[in-house]
Amino acid sequence: MNNDVDDLVLIVTIVKKGWGDTVINASRKAGSKGGTIIFGRGTGVHEKKHFLGNLIEPEKEIVLTIAESANADNILEFIKKDVGLDKPGCGMGFVVPVDKVFGTAHILCELDPECEHQYTDTKD
């Protein structure tokens, strides 16, 4: 299987805690196969809030979605619409080109007709 991929991008979306599933659902509606949610904390200008003299750093969800570059704009539009990323403080996103992918990601098998990987549980 060729791990050089010219037509894949990584869509990174950073949203408030609890909104990661909304991003995943929007991505799926636009044709992606899913994504990965990572937890983080925000330190942006809209994040500086204090309670009883203590700085509150809101929790964030970072959603990573690998997609074919031809479908990236469509996925972005669904995410922006469903999450409301055009409003201040609701989150942000960006797209990064993907040079190489390793492992047994199912998207690679979908792109490579010679892929013979069987999805089985290898834990004993």
Backbone as CSV, one residue per row, in Angstrom:
resi,resn,N_x,N_y,N_z,CA_x,CA_y,CA_z,C_x,C_y,C_z
1,MET,0.846,-1.171,0.000,0.000,0.000,0.000,0.890,1.232,0.000
2,ASN,0.627,2.170,-0.861,1.395,3.401,-0.961,0.990,4.350,0.155
3,ASN,1.989,4.813,0.962,1.645,5.713,2.047,1.847,7.177,1.668
4,ASP,2.257,7.456,0.425,2.319,8.830,-0.068,0.945,9.192,-0.598
5,VAL,0.362,10.233,-0.054,-0.986,10.610,-0.444,-1.005,12.080,-0.839
6,ASP,-1.369,12.328,-2.079,-1.391,13.696,-2.579,-2.764,14.335,-2.444
7,ASP,-3.760,13.543,-2.235,-5.111,14.103,-2.260,-5.817,14.050,-0.907
8,LEU,-5.055,14.006,0.185,-5.658,14.013,1.519,-5.267,15.282,2.269
9,VAL,-6.190,15.754,3.101,-5.932,16.893,3.975,-6.391,16.531,5.377
10,LEU,-5.869,17.263,6.354,-6.305,17.126,7.733,-7.091,18.378,8.091
11,ILE,-8.337,18.210,8.418,-9.187,19.312,8.861,-9.137,19.329,10.383
12,VAL,-8.677,20.429,10.952,-8.573,20.582,12.399,-9.619,21.603,12.831
13,THR,-10.507,21.203,13.713,-11.557,22.086,14.208,-11.464,22.141,15.728
14,ILE,-11.416,23.348,16.277,-11.309,23.542,17.727,-12.598,24.198,18.199
15,VAL,-13.322,23.520,19.081,-14.627,24.002,19.533,-14.749,23.871,21.052
16,LYS,-15.812,24.460,21.577,-16.091,24.348,23.013,-16.367,22.891,23.377
17,LYS,-16.075,22.563,24.640,-16.338,21.209,25.120,-17.809,20.861,24.892
18,GLY,-18.021,19.660,24.370,-19.369,19.195,24.095,-19.801,19.366,22.647
19,TRP,-19.022,20.088,21.849,-19.376,20.349,20.457,-18.641,19.449,19.473
20,GLY,-17.717,18.616,19.953,-16.958,17.749,19.061,-17.835,16.799,18.263
21,ASP,-18.841,16.230,18.909,-19.742,15.314,18.195,-20.525,16.040,17.102
22,THR,-20.851,17.311,17.333,-21.548,18.094,16.312,-20.651,18.268,15.090
23,VAL,-19.351,18.492,15.337,-18.390,18.612,14.229,-18.312,17.293,13.461
24,ILE,-18.208,16.181,14.189,-18.137,14.856,13.545,-19.390,14.598,12.711
25,ASN,-20.555,14.890,13.278,-21.809,14.662,12.552,-21.895,15.528,11.300
26,ALA,-21.467,16.782,11.394,-21.475,17.669,10.226,-20.523,17.144,9.155
27,SER,-19.356,16.671,9.580,-18.380,16.117,8.639,-18.946,14.897,7.923
28,ARG,-19.619,14.054,8.676,-20.212,12.844,8.076,-21.307,13.197,7.080
29,LYS,-22.118,14.202,7.425,-23.163,14.627,6.479,-22.554,15.077,5.154
30,ALA,-21.334,15.610,5.223,-20.661,16.110,4.028,-19.832,15.039,3.322
31,GLY,-19.813,13.826,3.881,-19.139,12.731,3.199,-17.875,12.204,3.843
32,SER,-17.453,12.738,4.985,-16.267,12.184,5.641,-16.648,10.887,6.354
33,LYS,-15.649,10.136,6.752,-15.896,8.852,7.415,-15.883,8.964,8.927
34,GLY,-15.572,10.145,9.455,-15.528,10.311,10.901,-14.378,11.203,11.294
35,GLY,-13.909,11.054,12.518,-12.816,11.882,12.996,-12.385,11.445,14.379
36,THR,-11.444,12.176,14.927,-10.918,11.901,16.259,-11.060,13.150,17.113
37,ILE,-11.572,13.004,18.326,-11.738,14.137,19.239,-10.655,14.049,20.310
38,ILE,-9.926,15.163,20.468,-8.892,15.289,21.496,-9.312,16.423,22.418
39,PHE,-9.079,16.286,23.706,-9.462,17.329,24.651,-8.293,18.276,24.902
40,GLY,-8.608,19.564,25.074,-7.603,20.577,25.339,-8.207,21.703,26.158
41,ARG,-7.463,22.805,26.295,-7.993,23.966,27.002,-7.637,25.221,26.228
42,GLY,-8.509,26.213,26.280,-8.331,27.424,25.498,-7.645,28.534,26.269
43,THR,-6.915,29.366,25.523,-6.267,30.526,26.124,-6.437,31.759,25.237
44,GLY,-7.428,31.756,24.347,-7.654,32.873,23.434,-8.277,34.078,24.115
45,VAL,-8.483,35.160,23.346,-9.002,36.409,23.909,-10.402,36.248,24.483
46,HIS,-11.183,35.345,23.955,-12.545,35.130,24.454,-12.570,34.148,25.620
47,GLU,-11.406,33.656,26.015,-11.339,32.614,27.034,-10.997,33.145,28.414
48,LYS,-10.564,34.388,28.517,-10.078,34.916,29.794,-11.249,35.330,30.673
49,LYS,-11.656,34.437,31.551,-12.734,34.694,32.501,-12.237,34.357,33.883
50,HIS,-12.710,35.107,34.837,-12.283,34.885,36.219,-13.494,34.554,37.087
51,PHE,-13.252,33.726,38.070,-14.278,33.391,39.047,-13.598,33.357,40.405
52,LEU,-14.048,34.207,41.309,-13.456,34.323,42.646,-11.933,34.536,42.578
53,GLY,-11.522,35.362,41.639,-10.111,35.693,41.501,-9.263,34.662,40.786
54,ASN,-9.860,33.564,40.348,-9.113,32.517,39.645,-9.428,32.555,38.161
55,LEU,-8.391,32.402,37.349,-8.567,32.341,35.908,-9.199,31.002,35.543
56,ILE,-10.257,31.064,34.747,-10.918,29.847,34.260,-10.462,29.623,32.825
57,GLU,-9.877,28.477,32.569,-9.452,28.129,31.218,-10.434,27.095,30.675
58,PRO,-11.328,27.514,29.800,-12.355,26.607,29.303,-11.779,25.401,28.564
59,GLU,-12.446,24.273,28.750,-12.046,23.052,28.063,-12.513,23.115,26.616
60,LYS,-11.712,22.553,25.746,-11.984,22.543,24.312,-11.962,21.119,23.790
61,GLU,-12.545,20.938,22.632,-12.426,19.686,21.902,-11.785,20.009,20.556
62,ILE,-10.756,19.260,20.231,-10.048,19.419,18.968,-10.419,18.211,18.118
63,VAL,-11.036,18.472,16.989,-11.498,17.392,16.121,-10.571,17.301,14.917
64,LEU,-10.007,16.114,14.717,-9.120,15.844,13.588,-9.864,14.978,12.585
65,THR,-9.947,15.447,11.353,-10.656,14.716,10.307,-9.769,14.621,9.075
66,ILE,-9.433,13.411,8.656,-8.712,13.220,7.402,-9.757,13.078,6.304
67,ALA,-9.565,13.856,5.235,-10.538,13.839,4.146,-9.819,13.980,2.807
68,GLU,-10.498,13.592,1.756,-9.972,13.833,0.422,-10.062,15.328,0.146
69,SER,-9.009,15.877,-0.427,-8.966,17.326,-0.642,-10.113,17.816,-1.522
70,ALA,-10.582,16.990,-2.434,-11.691,17.381,-3.309,-12.977,17.630,-2.524
71,ASN,-13.107,17.031,-1.352,-14.323,17.180,-0.546,-14.128,18.118,0.649
72,ALA,-12.926,18.642,0.831,-12.619,19.443,2.023,-13.505,20.689,2.139
73,ASP,-13.677,21.439,1.060,-14.491,22.655,1.129,-15.932,22.348,1.516
74,ASN,-16.468,21.259,0.999,-17.829,20.847,1.342,-17.931,20.515,2.831
75,ILE,-16.953,19.784,3.351,-16.931,19.434,4.772,-16.838,20.695,5.624
76,LEU,-15.963,21.623,5.226,-15.814,22.876,5.971,-17.129,23.652,6.034
77,GLU,-17.841,23.710,4.940,-19.121,24.432,4.919,-20.131,23.810,5.880
78,PHE,-20.209,22.487,5.900,-21.126,21.813,6.824,-20.737,22.091,8.273
79,ILE,-19.436,22.029,8.560,-18.976,22.288,9.927,-19.293,23.724,10.325
80,LYS,-18.954,24.691,9.468,-19.203,26.104,9.784,-20.683,26.357,10.040
81,LYS,-21.533,25.763,9.218,-22.980,25.975,9.355,-23.520,25.311,10.618
82,ASP,-23.172,24.056,10.851,-23.751,23.316,11.975,-23.210,23.763,13.332
83,VAL,-21.953,24.217,13.378,-21.339,24.610,14.641,-21.444,26.114,14.867
84,GLY,-21.629,26.882,13.801,-21.710,28.331,13.933,-20.354,28.986,14.115
85,LEU,-19.364,28.514,13.379,-18.016,29.032,13.547,-17.855,30.475,13.074
86,ASP,-18.878,31.059,12.481,-18.792,32.455,12.059,-19.047,33.419,13.218
87,LYS,-19.380,32.886,14.394,-19.635,33.717,15.577,-18.408,33.721,16.484
88,PRO,-18.048,34.888,17.059,-16.887,34.961,17.947,-17.022,34.017,19.152
89,GLY,-15.924,33.355,19.471,-15.901,32.492,20.642,-16.462,31.105,20.430
90,CYS,-16.928,30.791,19.218,-17.518,29.469,18.961,-16.503,28.441,18.491
91,GLY,-15.333,28.899,18.127,-14.312,27.969,17.681,-13.641,28.437,16.417
92,MET,-12.761,27.595,15.931,-12.041,27.898,14.699,-11.599,26.604,14.049
93,GLY,-11.146,26.708,12.833,-10.645,25.536,12.139,-9.610,25.917,11.105
94,PHE,-8.860,24.919,10.681,-7.892,25.124,9.611,-7.628,23.790,8.927
95,VAL,-7.035,23.856,7.743,-6.779,22.669,6.936,-5.279,22.572,6.673
96,VAL,-4.747,21.363,6.827,-3.330,21.105,6.641,-3.174,19.993,5.603
97,PRO,-2.272,20.161,4.629,-2.042,19.056,3.689,-1.414,17.866,4.399
98,VAL,-1.734,16.672,3.946,-1.189,15.440,4.524,-0.180,14.868,3.530
99,ASP,1.068,14.727,3.975,2.114,14.192,3.099,2.184,12.677,3.134
100,LYS,2.091,12.118,4.326,2.183,10.663,4.480,1.209,10.213,5.560
101,VAL,0.724,8.999,5.394,-0.146,8.377,6.394,0.412,6.984,6.643
102,PHE,0.448,6.594,7.908,0.928,5.254,8.225,-0.080,4.569,9.122
103,GLY,0.046,3.273,9.239,-0.918,2.500,10.009,-1.954,1.892,9.084
104,THR,-3.063,1.502,9.653,-4.098,0.816,8.878,-5.376,1.640,8.811
105,ALA,-5.226,2.916,8.539,-6.396,3.787,8.448,-7.309,3.305,7.327
106,HIS,-8.577,3.204,7.622,-9.528,2.695,6.626,-9.609,3.581,5.402
107,ILE,-9.310,4.873,5.540,-9.380,5.761,4.377,-8.336,5.375,3.340
108,LEU,-7.206,4.828,3.789,-6.175,4.389,2.841,-6.670,3.218,2.007
109,CYS,-7.375,2.296,2.633,-7.906,1.152,1.889,-8.980,1.580,0.899
110,GLU,-9.720,2.612,1.232,-10.732,3.102,0.312,-10.098,3.748,-0.913
111,LEU,-8.904,4.324,-0.750,-8.216,4.990,-1.855,-7.342,4.048,-2.666
112,ASP,-6.967,2.907,-2.079,-6.060,1.972,-2.729,-6.793,0.681,-3.071
113,PRO,-7.066,0.433,-4.355,-7.816,-0.778,-4.727,-7.085,-2.074,-4.415
114,GLU,-5.768,-2.014,-4.171,-5.000,-3.213,-3.858,-4.963,-3.518,-2.372
115,CYS,-5.616,-2.719,-1.566,-5.615,-2.926,-0.127,-6.356,-4.215,0.217
116,GLU,-5.694,-5.060,0.975,-6.306,-6.334,1.366,-6.471,-6.420,2.874
117,HIS,-6.365,-5.308,3.568,-6.420,-5.320,5.027,-7.790,-5.776,5.503
118,GLN,-7.803,-6.727,6.400,-9.029,-7.200,7.017,-9.104,-6.604,8.411
119,TYR,-10.197,-6.006,8.754,-10.353,-5.398,10.067,-10.773,-6.461,11.068
120,THR,-9.774,-6.998,11.770,-10.050,-8.002,12.787,-9.372,-7.571,14.079
121,ASP,-9.857,-8.061,15.161,-9.274,-7.770,16.463,-8.044,-8.654,16.633
122,THR,-6.871,-8.014,16.780,-5.638,-8.789,16.914,-5.205,-8.977,18.348
123,LYS,-6.018,-8.524,19.301,-5.674,-8.700,20.710,-5.973,-10.127,21.149
124,ASP,-5.041,-10.712,21.845,-5.264,-12.083,22.372,-5.251,-12.065,23.874
